[in-house]
Every structure is written in C-alpha cells, then in structure tokens.
Amino acid sequence: RWVPAILPEGDLEREAWWWLAKYGDRDDPPVHGYFASNDRFASGQRQMAQALAAGRVHEVEGGHDWAAWRALWMEFLCINKSALQ
C-alpha cells in the first residue's frame, strides 16, 4: 500500500523500494537480491531481501566495491546459467 514521494530529480532507493512493492511478489521477471555484507547499503538490502524468495537472495563478504560486485555477478551467472541461455 506504500506509495513513496519521489522527488522530481529522482531517488534511486525510493524508486527501488516502490518497484519491489509493486512487482516483488511476481515471478516474471524473477527478482534477485545480490549484495555484499559490508556494503554501505547492506542494511536496506537485507530489508528488501525479506520481500524476495530465499533462494533469490545472495549475500557475500565484501564492501561497496568492484571485487564484491564481480563476485556477485559471477555467482549470479553460475546459478542462473541455464535460464540465461
């Protein structure tokens, strides 16, 4: 029921929350949550993850940096390889 007030210049976090509230329970397209434990946004990502199926949430060690993002991307590609072909 929540409808965020999004500023004219945009607000990526509120837009992401709005999108998840509107579409997160659908299975098409499947929504995944990948984030690093020490990312500065991890707390919010964990809250968002509660709205997703457990098998679609992946948390790895790391921060808000390329090393963690590469690891998350590789994990996503390995897990979802068959769906991407």
C-alpha positions in Angstrom: 0.0 0.0 0.0 3.0 2.3 0.4 3.5 4.9 -2.2 6.7 6.8 -1.9 7.1 10.5 -2.6 9.8 10.5 -5.3 11.5 13.9 -5.9 11.4 15.2 -9.5 15.2 14.7 -9.7 14.8 11.1 -8.7 15.7 8.9 -5.7 17.1 5.6 -6.7 16.5 4.0 -3.3 12.8 5.0 -3.1 12.3 4.0 -6.7 13.8 0.6 -6.0 11.5 0.2 -2.9 8.5 1.3 -5.0 9.3 -1.2 -7.8 9.8 -4.0 -5.3 6.5 -3.2 -3.5 4.7 -3.2 -6.9 6.4 -6.2 -8.6 8.4 -8.1 -6.0 5.8 -10.8 -5.5 5.6 -11.6 -9.2 7.7 -14.3 -10.7 8.0 -12.7 -14.1 10.6 -11.4 -14.3 12.2 -13.1 -11.3 13.6 -10.6 -8.8 17.0 -11.4 -7.3 18.8 -9.6 -4.5 22.7 -9.8 -4.5 24.7 -7.7 -2.1 27.9 -7.7 -0.1 27.8 -7.9 3.7 29.8 -4.7 4.4 28.3 -2.6 1.6 27.1 0.7 3.0 23.6 -0.2 1.6 23.6 -3.7 3.1 21.1 -2.9 5.8 18.5 -1.7 3.3 19.3 -4.6 1.0 18.6 -7.0 3.9 15.2 -5.3 4.4 14.4 -5.7 0.7 15.5 -9.3 0.7 12.7 -10.1 3.1 10.3 -9.5 0.3 12.0 -12.0 -2.0 12.1 -15.8 -2.2 15.0 -17.0 0.0 16.7 -18.8 -3.0 16.9 -15.5 -4.8 18.8 -13.6 -2.1 22.6 -13.9 -2.1 25.0 -12.1 0.3 28.7 -12.4 0.0 31.6 -11.0 2.0 32.8 -7.6 0.9 32.0 -4.0 0.6 30.7 -1.4 -1.9 33.4 -2.2 -4.4 34.2 -3.9 -7.7 35.7 -7.0 -6.1 32.4 -7.8 -4.4 30.3 -6.8 -7.4 32.4 -9.1 -9.7 32.0 -12.0 -7.2 28.2 -11.4 -7.0 27.9 -11.2 -10.8 29.9 -14.4 -11.3 27.7 -16.1 -8.7 24.5 -14.9 -10.4 25.8 -16.1 -13.8 26.8 -19.5 -12.4 23.5 -20.1 -10.6 21.3 -18.8 -13.5 23.3 -20.1 -16.4 20.5 -22.4 -17.8 17.9 -19.6 -17.6 20.1 -17.2 -19.5 20.7 -19.5 -22.5 
